[in-house]
Structure formats: C-alpha cells, structure tokens
C-alpha cells in the first residue's frame, strides 16, 4: 500500500479538504454521506459496513469530538437485565433498597443502544461483536479482526484483515493498553490486535495444519508480532499464560498449551528488555514505573472477584488494574487509547450463577468510577458498552427492596400478603432472577441430583425435571446458588437483544438512539482528532475529513508513517 504523508496530502487539491478539520461548530460543514442500501446480505461488504457506520456516526455529530484520550469499557455479556440487577445488588450492599441506586456509568450524560447480531447469526458471539466494535465492520460468528467469510478458511481471511482503533492509535503515535479479567487471547482483547477467522486459535494447537500452511498465525503469537512491530500495547494485563507457554513444564506444576515449543513470554521480554513481566500482585505493584508491563495472572482466565486471592501472591482486581493502566499511559502527554474488559460477567452468566455475574458487574462499576476520577471529561472520552446479552430474566412482583438474589416476596394479586413469599401455580416459591436456559435446569444430571444446582455445574447429560423444587428452605442468596433454568443446556446461551451504550467526554453527545454495533468504532474514531487525522493522512477520508474508506492493513511489522 502506498502511503501519502499529511503534508503532501494537504498540498494536493483533491485531498486538501480531507486534511482540514471541521469548522468551529464541528459538524457545520459535514455533509450527509451517501450509502447505498444493502439489498441483500451479499451487498453487506466490509466497505459497506465501514461507510454506513461512518455515515451514522457523522450524522449523530461525532465529528464535533476533540478527545485526546479514549477508554472503552466492555462488559462481556452485560445485558440490560444484568445491569439492572447489579445496580440493585450494589445499592442493597450499601444499605439502600437498591432500585434507586445507579452504577457508575449510569450517571454518564449520553446513552444509546447497540444491535448485536453477527453477519451470520441473530444471536452473536463475543468475537464477531468485538470485531464490529473495534474495527467498524460487522463480521461472522467467531471472527477476530477479519471481515465476514468462512470461519474455517484461513487463506481467504488473509485478504480480509481489518484495522482496530487500538492499532490505529498506535500508528497515530498514541499510547495503548489492554486490561481484561479474561485471557489476553480471548475474543474481546484479541479483536484489538489479532486477525484470525476462528477465535479458537488462541495458540497453535487448535489450528488446522492447512491454516498453518496458508500462513495464519495463532492469536498469542500475533500479540508478540504486534509488540515486535512497535504497535503492541505498552501495558497488557489479564490471564491466559497457557497460550504463551510451551507444553513442557516451565516450572513445577506449570505448563502451557503451545505445541511449537515457543515461550512467548520470553519472546516478549526479549522484545521489551526494559519491560516488566508480572504474574502476581506483589510483582504487579513493584512494576509501577516500568516502560512496559505484561501481566498474566492465571494460566486461563483470572479468578472471579468473589474467589480472588487478595494477598501478595494473588491477583489485582479490575479497578486496581484500571488505575495502574491509566497512570501508566498518562505519563507521556501524547494521549492514549485503552480497552478495559469485565470479561467474567459473561462466564458467570454462562454458568447460570447470577451472584458472580452481578458481582463482576459491580466490580466493573468500581473500575469505571476510578477511570472517571483519574481523567477529565474535557479531554477523555469514556465509553461503556457490552458485546451481547444473556438469557437472565428479572421476574415476578417482588416488593420494593426485596433482595435481588432472593425469593420473591410480594403480591401476585391485591389480596396477597406483601411480606410473604409469592407462590407459583403449584404453590412453590420462586426467585426474582432466572435463566431461560442453562445448567441450572433442575432435573437430575450426571453430576448433581434433581433439585437446585450448585456452582460449578457443567453436566454432560440431564434427565427431565418433574415439577419444580421447593426453595422455601434454600438459601438462594448464597454465592454458589444457581438460578433455575427452563431449558437444560450445558452452558447458558447468549441473548440476541440490544445492549446499552453509555458515554461521557468529548464526542459523547453522538451516543444516542439505536445503532448498529459497528457504529461504535466510528463514534470513537470521529471523536478523536489524532485517529481521524491518521486515516485522512493515508487517504481514507472524504472531502469533509470523515473517515469513510475502509483502511487496508499493512503487513505486520511494515513501517507506517505518522499523521504528523
């Protein structure tokens, strides 16, 4: 790809307007962007998704933004029901009724909704959804940083790499970082730096031989490639060490999943010799001031907040990691882009355990509050959203202040005692929170007898339930209680309903209405002058300076000029 410097572009008549910033009003000179309607799915090309997303963001006024820094919080699987129930849980922990409470991001002035479907599925997965958020292009289920195609086709995917705002920020000279409670190679963080058609390729083991032969690389090795190229994040904190380590025992009781024999942690240390690799809280705290930090605190995902070891040999919580990352990225005055994922909200929902799903959401609320305290809404855009929903339901008619994890006390009819348990049609009590499907199904399984299920429960088989269990003497507020599920499934499924978007800071006023999920990328990029200037400098903007042309990825490690 031939790159044009910003100075040269602005000297050419055809590109001058593309380099110009919008007028004082921000959108006063932004004309409507024409987008041909997609008559069929075959018309929904990567370029179509990119341009249509740009058109919607510009129409919402995103070009008015003047953000220096961007922090994107992604609550994985954080449905609106999860948000509502977590709000009440935190409020009740603080001594209130709960309903009147608000999570930290619910105080943000701008709100909207995101449609979450993938190009091939009404109910999406985290890979395709985060690819939409990170790159401005909707894609197939399982896609990481590539536009829609066949999940099994590595060779074809090589021509469909799409650029994330994290990579774009690095090319524009901004500092970048990733914080997650999931594996660093898991779908959400991976979509900001990797390009594979199948999210399962976290290390080389699961990759078909044909994919390796076609030149595809696994996600963990792509992280190292990004670091070597100078475009990897200067701070990355999460779990997933198993995908960076070889299968041989690297220390007593510790071995990875890699089959190629590579130790990617050692390779990271060679690429960043002045950096700090950490795997527990004591080392993490000692790494303050290091020029770059890689923290891998677990072989797989980090521990749930409820189960976390809080000692020096344990691991930090999401708030602490968020504070650390912001302080690290703020040392230089060039601006930064940071992804923070509350990754285990999703896992608890899949496991049919509302306690941990809500507790993880409350933990993310503390992290968002910390980010708001450490930054100014004058120069930092904070955007909070989710990738997809879940089947958690908030039901019955519980009285005000009823414990959100408890059994319903309240009236079903006017004659009922509001202080007594509400009863179903067979005379049994029921909980406020239930799942439509999942491992909480009350029939006997190969692992637990008929009746209420206890976390952790991932059965291989079920027997049909006979009626409902009597929960009268069951402590449904216990952290390990699993809410009842209507349909028996080994893992509870995602939902296809919309999720929320909340924002504050420069450009946040463009967050409104119901938008396609890929529009979120364009809201971020258009609201951040350094990002859109980088795209304009490489010929991707229209005459009004709006990035409307899909960037073509340069090979990893290729030099990319700055927008200066």
C-alpha positions in Angstrom: 0.0 0.0 0.0 1.3 3.4 -0.9 1.1 5.9 1.9 0.8 9.7 1.5 2.2 12.0 4.2 -0.1 14.5 5.8 2.0 17.4 4.4 1.9 16.1 0.8 -1.8 15.2 1.0 -2.7 18.7 2.1 -0.7 20.2 -0.8 -2.9 18.3 -3.3 -6.1 20.0 -4.3 -8.2 16.8 -4.2 -7.0 15.9 -0.7 -6.9 19.3 1.0 -10.4 19.1 2.3 -9.8 15.7 3.7 -7.0 17.0 5.9 -8.9 20.0 7.1 -10.6 19.9 10.5 -14.3 20.7 10.7 -15.2 24.3 11.4 -15.7 25.7 14.9 -19.1 24.1 15.1 -17.6 20.7 14.4 -20.4 19.5 12.0 -21.3 22.7 10.3 -19.5 21.6 7.1 -20.2 17.9 7.4 -22.5 16.9 4.6 -24.7 13.8 4.6 -22.7 10.7 3.5 -24.4 8.7 0.8 -24.7 5.0 1.4 -26.5 2.7 -1.0 -28.9 0.4 0.9 -27.8 -3.2 1.0 -30.4 -5.1 -1.0 -29.2 -8.5 0.3 -26.5 -9.9 2.6 -24.2 -10.1 -0.4 -24.2 -6.3 -0.6 -23.0 -6.1 3.0 -19.4 -5.9 2.1 -16.7 -4.8 4.6 -16.5 -1.4 2.8 -20.4 -1.1 3.0 -20.3 -1.7 6.8 -17.5 0.7 7.2 -19.1 3.5 5.2 -22.6 3.0 6.6 -21.2 3.1 10.2 -19.3 6.3 9.4 -22.4 7.9 8.0 -24.4 7.2 11.1 -21.7 8.4 13.5 -21.2 11.6 11.5 -24.9 12.3 11.3 -25.0 11.9 15.1 -22.4 14.6 15.4 -19.3 12.5 16.4 -17.0 14.8 14.4 -17.6 17.5 17.0 -15.5 15.5 19.4 -12.0 16.6 20.4 -10.9 13.7 22.6 -7.3 13.3 23.5 -7.8 10.0 25.3 -10.3 7.2 24.9 -11.2 4.5 27.4 -13.5 1.8 26.2 -15.1 -0.4 28.9 -16.6 -3.6 27.6 -18.8 -5.7 29.9 -18.7 -9.1 28.2 -22.3 -10.4 28.3 -23.5 -7.5 30.3 -27.2 -7.5 29.3 -29.5 -4.7 30.4 -31.0 -7.1 32.8 -27.6 -7.8 34.3 -27.0 -4.1 34.6 -30.4 -3.5 36.4 -29.9 -6.4 38.8 -26.3 -5.4 39.5 -27.4 -1.8 40.2 -29.8 -3.2 42.8 -27.3 -5.5 44.3 -24.7 -2.8 44.8 -27.4 -0.4 46.2 -28.5 -3.1 48.7 -24.9 -3.8 49.8 -24.7 0.0 50.5 -27.7 -0.3 52.8 -30.5 1.0 50.5 -33.5 -0.5 48.8 -31.4 -0.9 45.7 -33.8 0.2 43.0 -32.9 3.9 43.4 -29.2 3.2 43.1 -27.1 3.7 39.9 -23.9 2.1 38.7 -21.1 4.5 37.9 -21.7 4.7 34.2 -25.4 5.2 34.7 -24.5 8.8 35.7 -23.0 9.5 32.3 -25.0 12.0 30.2 -25.1 10.1 26.9 -26.9 6.8 26.3 -27.9 4.7 23.4 -28.5 1.1 22.3 -26.5 -1.3 20.2 -27.8 -4.0 17.9 -25.6 -7.0 18.4 -26.2 -9.6 15.6 -23.4 -11.1 13.6 -23.5 -11.2 9.8 -24.4 -14.9 10.0 -26.3 -15.1 13.3 -29.2 -13.4 15.1 -27.7 -14.2 18.5 -24.0 -13.3 18.4 -20.8 -14.4 20.0 -18.1 -12.2 21.5 -15.6 -12.4 18.6 -17.8 -11.1 15.9 -19.3 -8.5 18.1 -16.0 -7.1 19.4 -14.7 -7.1 15.8 -17.6 -4.8 15.0 -16.8 -2.5 17.9 -13.1 -2.5 17.3 -12.9 -2.2 13.5 -16.2 -0.6 12.3 -17.0 -3.8 10.3 -19.6 -6.4 11.3 -18.4 -10.0 10.8 -19.2 -13.6 11.2 -19.5 -15.6 14.5 -16.0 -16.4 15.7 -14.2 -13.7 13.6 -11.3 -11.9 15.2 -10.2 -8.8 13.3 -11.3 -10.1 9.9 -14.3 -9.2 7.8 -17.1 -11.8 7.1 -16.1 -15.0 5.4 -15.9 -18.7 6.2 -14.7 -19.5 9.8 -12.5 -22.3 8.5 -10.9 -20.5 5.6 -7.5 -19.2 6.7 -6.2 -18.4 3.2 -9.2 -16.2 2.3 -9.1 -14.4 5.7 -5.6 -13.2 4.9 -7.1 -10.8 2.5 -9.8 -9.6 4.9 -7.8 -8.2 7.8 -9.4 -5.1 9.3 -7.8 -2.4 11.4 -8.8 -1.8 15.1 -8.8 1.5 16.8 -6.1 0.2 19.1 -3.8 -0.4 16.1 -4.8 2.9 14.5 -4.0 4.7 17.8 -0.5 3.1 17.8 0.1 4.2 14.2 -1.0 7.7 15.2 1.6 7.8 17.9 -0.8 7.4 20.9 -0.1 5.1 23.8 -2.2 2.0 24.0 -3.2 -0.6 26.6 -5.4 -3.6 27.3 -6.9 -4.7 30.7 -9.1 -7.8 31.0 -10.2 -10.3 33.6 -10.4 -12.9 30.8 -7.5 -14.5 28.9 -5.5 -11.9 26.9 -6.0 -14.1 23.9 -9.8 -14.3 24.4 -12.2 -12.8 21.9 -12.6 -9.3 23.2 -9.0 -8.3 23.7 -7.8 -10.3 20.7 -10.0 -8.4 18.3 -7.9 -5.3 19.0 -4.6 -6.8 17.8 -5.1 -10.2 16.0 -6.6 -11.4 12.7 -8.0 -14.9 12.5 -11.3 -16.3 11.1 -11.7 -18.6 14.1 -11.5 -17.4 17.7 -10.4 -20.8 19.0 -6.9 -20.4 17.5 -5.6 -18.8 20.8 -2.4 -20.8 20.4 -1.1 -23.1 17.7 -2.5 -26.3 19.0 -6.2 -25.9 17.8 -5.1 -24.6 14.4 -5.6 -27.0 11.4 -2.5 -27.9 9.5 -3.9 -26.2 6.4 -4.3 -22.9 8.3 -0.6 -23.0 9.4 0.4 -23.9 5.8 -1.6 -20.9 4.5 0.3 -18.5 6.7 -2.2 -17.9 9.5 -0.7 -17.3 12.9 -2.3 -18.0 16.3 -3.6 -15.2 18.4 -0.9 -15.3 21.1 1.9 -15.2 18.6 0.2 -12.3 16.8 0.3 -10.4 20.1 4.1 -10.9 20.2 4.3 -9.9 16.5 2.4 -6.7 17.3 4.9 -5.9 20.1 7.9 -6.6 17.9 6.4 -4.3 15.2 6.2 -1.4 17.7 2.4 -1.5 17.6 1.6 -3.7 20.6 0.2 -2.2 23.7 2.7 -0.8 26.2 0.6 -2.4 29.0 -1.4 -5.6 28.8 -3.0 -7.1 31.9 -5.1 -10.2 32.2 -5.0 -14.0 32.2 -4.1 -16.6 29.6 -0.5 -17.5 30.2 -1.1 -21.1 29.0 -1.3 -19.8 25.4 2.1 -18.1 25.7 3.9 -21.1 27.2 5.1 -24.4 25.7 3.6 -27.7 26.8 6.8 -28.6 28.7 6.8 -27.9 32.4 8.3 -24.4 32.7 8.2 -24.5 36.5 6.9 -27.0 38.9 3.2 -27.7 38.1 3.1 -25.1 35.3 2.9 -25.9 31.7 1.3 -24.2 28.7 -0.6 -25.3 25.7 1.7 -24.4 22.9 2.8 -27.3 20.6 5.5 -25.4 18.7 7.8 -25.2 21.8 7.9 -21.4 21.8 7.9 -19.5 25.1 6.2 -16.2 24.1 6.7 -14.7 27.5 10.5 -14.9 27.0 10.0 -13.5 23.5 8.1 -10.6 24.9 10.9 -10.0 27.4 13.4 -10.0 24.6 11.4 -7.5 22.6 10.9 -5.3 25.6 14.1 -5.8 27.7 13.3 -2.8 29.9 9.7 -4.0 30.5 8.3 -5.9 33.5 6.5 -9.3 33.2 4.4 -10.0 36.3 2.1 -12.8 37.5 1.0 -11.9 41.0 0.0 -8.8 43.0 3.4 -8.2 44.6 5.2 -8.2 41.3 2.4 -6.1 39.7 2.8 -3.4 42.4 6.6 -3.5 42.0 6.3 -2.8 38.3 5.0 0.7 38.7 7.2 3.0 36.6 8.3 0.3 34.1 8.2 1.5 30.5 6.0 -1.5 29.5 4.2 -4.2 31.5 2.8 -7.6 30.6 0.7 -9.2 33.4 -0.5 -12.7 33.0 -2.0 -13.6 36.4 -3.5 -17.0 35.6 -2.9 -19.8 33.1 -6.5 -19.3 31.9 -9.0 -16.6 32.9 -8.4 -14.5 36.0 -10.3 -15.6 39.2 -13.8 -14.2 39.8 -13.8 -11.2 42.1 -15.6 -13.2 44.8 -13.0 -16.0 44.7 -9.9 -13.9 44.2 -6.8 -14.3 46.4 -6.3 -10.8 47.8 -2.8 -11.5 49.2 0.6 -10.6 47.6 0.7 -13.9 45.8 -2.8 -13.4 44.4 -4.0 -11.1 41.7 -5.3 -7.5 41.5 -8.9 -6.6 40.8 -10.2 -4.8 37.8 -10.3 -1.4 39.5 -6.6 -1.7 40.6 -5.5 -2.8 37.1 -7.5 0.1 35.5 -5.9 2.7 37.8 -2.5 1.2 37.1 -3.0 1.3 33.3 -4.3 4.9 33.2 -1.4 6.1 35.4 1.0 4.2 33.1 -0.5 5.5 29.9 -0.8 9.1 31.2 3.0 9.5 31.8 3.5 10.9 28.4 1.3 13.7 27.1 0.6 12.3 23.7 -2.8 10.8 24.5 -3.8 7.2 24.8 -6.4 4.6 23.9 -7.3 1.9 26.5 -9.6 -1.2 26.4 -10.9 -2.5 29.8 -12.9 -5.7 29.7 -15.0 -7.1 32.5 -14.7 -10.5 30.9 -16.1 -12.8 33.6 -19.6 -11.3 33.7 -20.2 -13.4 30.6 -18.7 -16.6 32.1 -20.8 -16.4 35.3 -23.9 -16.0 33.1 -22.9 -19.0 31.0 -22.5 -20.9 34.3 -26.0 -20.0 35.4 -24.7 -18.2 38.5 -26.3 -14.7 38.9 -24.3 -13.9 42.0 -21.0 -13.9 40.3 -22.4 -12.2 37.1 -23.7 -9.3 39.2 -20.7 -9.2 41.5 -18.4 -8.9 38.4 -20.6 -6.1 37.0 -20.3 -4.2 40.3 -16.6 -4.7 40.1 -16.5 -3.2 36.7 -18.6 -0.3 38.0 -15.8 0.4 40.5 -13.3 0.4 37.6 -15.3 2.9 35.6 -15.7 5.1 38.6 -11.9 5.1 39.0 -11.4 6.0 35.4 -13.8 8.9 35.7 -11.9 10.1 38.8 -8.5 9.9 37.1 -9.4 11.6 33.9 -11.2 14.8 32.8 -14.3 14.8 30.7 -12.8 17.8 28.9 -10.3 15.6 27.1 -11.1 11.9 27.7 -14.0 10.0 26.1 -15.1 7.1 28.3 -17.5 4.7 26.6 -19.1 1.8 28.3 -21.0 -1.0 26.4 -21.4 -4.7 26.1 -20.8 -7.1 23.3 -24.0 -9.1 23.7 -26.8 -10.1 26.0 -27.7 -13.3 28.0 -30.9 -15.0 29.0 -31.0 -13.7 32.6 -34.6 -12.6 33.4 -35.9 -10.3 36.2 -39.4 -11.6 37.0 -42.4 -11.7 39.4 -43.6 -8.8 41.5 -41.1 -8.5 44.4 -41.8 -5.8 46.9 -39.5 -2.7 47.0 -36.1 -3.6 48.5 -36.6 -7.3 48.2 -33.1 -9.0 48.0 -32.3 -9.2 44.3 -30.9 -12.6 44.7 -33.7 -13.8 47.0 -37.0 -15.4 46.6 -39.9 -13.1 45.5 -41.8 -11.6 48.4 -44.7 -9.6 47.2 -48.2 -9.5 45.8 -49.4 -11.5 42.8 -53.0 -10.3 43.5 -54.4 -7.5 45.6 -55.3 -10.0 48.4 -51.7 -11.3 48.8 -49.5 -10.6 51.8 -46.6 -8.4 50.5 -44.3 -9.8 53.2 -45.0 -13.5 52.3 -43.3 -15.5 49.5 -45.1 -15.2 46.2 -46.1 -18.7 45.0 -46.3 -20.2 41.6 -49.3 -22.1 40.2 -48.2 -25.2 42.2 -47.8 -23.4 45.5 -44.0 -23.1 45.4 -41.8 -20.0 45.9 -39.5 -18.8 43.1 -36.6 -16.4 42.7 -36.6 -12.9 41.2 -33.8 -13.9 38.8 -34.0 -16.9 36.5 -32.4 -18.1 33.3 -34.2 -19.1 30.1 -31.7 -21.9 29.6 -28.5 -23.3 31.1 -27.0 -25.7 33.6 -29.4 -24.5 36.4 -32.1 -26.8 35.0 -33.5 -28.7 38.0 -33.7 -32.2 36.5 -31.1 -34.7 37.6 -27.8 -34.5 35.7 -24.8 -36.8 35.5 -23.1 -34.6 38.2 -25.9 -33.5 40.6 -29.2 -34.9 41.7 -32.6 -33.4 40.9 -33.3 -30.1 42.5 -31.5 -26.8 42.8 -28.0 -26.8 41.4 -24.8 -25.6 43.0 -22.0 -23.8 41.2 -19.9 -25.1 39.5 -22.1 -27.4 37.4 -21.3 -28.2 33.8 -23.1 -31.5 33.1 -22.8 -33.8 30.1 -26.4 -35.1 30.4 -29.7 -34.3 32.0 -32.9 -36.1 33.0 -36.3 -34.4 32.6 -37.4 -32.4 35.7 -40.5 -33.5 37.5 -42.1 -30.3 38.7 -40.1 -27.6 40.4 -38.0 -27.9 43.6 -39.3 -26.4 46.8 -37.0 -23.4 47.5 -38.6 -22.5 50.9 -35.6 -23.6 52.9 -32.9 -23.0 50.2 -30.5 -20.0 50.6 -30.9 -18.5 47.1 -28.6 -15.6 48.1 -25.7 -18.0 48.6 -22.9 -17.2 46.1 -23.0 -20.8 44.7 -26.7 -21.0 44.2 -27.6 -21.5 40.6 -30.8 -19.9 39.4 -33.4 -22.2 37.8 -33.2 -22.6 34.0 -36.2 -23.5 31.8 -34.3 -25.3 29.1 -31.4 -27.8 30.0 -28.1 -26.8 28.5 -24.5 -27.5 29.5 -23.8 -23.8 29.1 -26.3 -21.0 29.2 -26.6 -19.2 25.9 -26.2 -15.6 24.7 -29.2 -13.5 24.0 -30.0 -11.5 20.8 -31.4 -8.4 22.4 -29.9 -4.9 22.3 -27.3 -3.8 24.8 -26.6 -0.4 26.3 -24.0 2.3 25.4 -23.1 4.9 28.0 -20.6 7.7 27.4 -19.1 10.9 28.8 -16.5 13.3 27.5 -15.7 14.8 24.0 -17.9 13.4 21.3 -20.2 11.6 23.8 -23.2 13.6 22.6 -23.2 11.4 19.4 -24.1 8.4 21.6 -27.8 8.3 21.1 -30.5 6.2 19.5 -30.3 2.6 18.4 -27.2 2.0 16.3 -25.6 -1.0 14.6 -22.7 -2.2 16.7 -20.0 -1.3 14.2 -21.0 2.4 14.6 -19.3 2.4 18.0 -15.9 2.3 16.2 -16.8 5.3 14.2 -18.1 7.2 17.2 -14.7 6.7 18.8 -12.6 7.4 15.7 -14.5 10.5 14.6 -14.5 12.0 18.1 -10.7 11.6 18.4 -8.7 14.0 16.1 -5.5 12.0 16.2 -7.2 8.9 15.0 -9.2 10.5 12.1 -6.1 12.6 11.1 -4.1 9.3 10.7 -6.8 8.0 8.4 -7.0 11.2 6.5 -3.3 11.3 6.0 -3.4 7.8 4.4 -6.3 8.8 2.1 -9.3 7.3 3.8 -11.4 10.4 4.4 -13.9 12.2 2.2 -13.8 15.9 1.4 -15.2 16.8 4.8 -12.5 14.9 6.7 -14.7 12.0 7.7 -13.0 8.6 7.5 -15.3 6.7 5.1 -12.9 4.3 3.3 -12.0 1.0 4.8 -8.3 1.0 5.8 -6.3 -1.7 4.2 -4.0 -3.4 6.7 -0.2 -3.1 6.0 1.7 -6.3 6.8 2.7 -6.8 10.4 5.9 -5.0 11.0 5.7 -2.8 8.0 6.6 0.9 8.6 3.6 3.1 8.9 4.0 6.9 8.7 2.6 9.1 11.5 0.0 11.7 10.8 2.3 14.5 11.9 
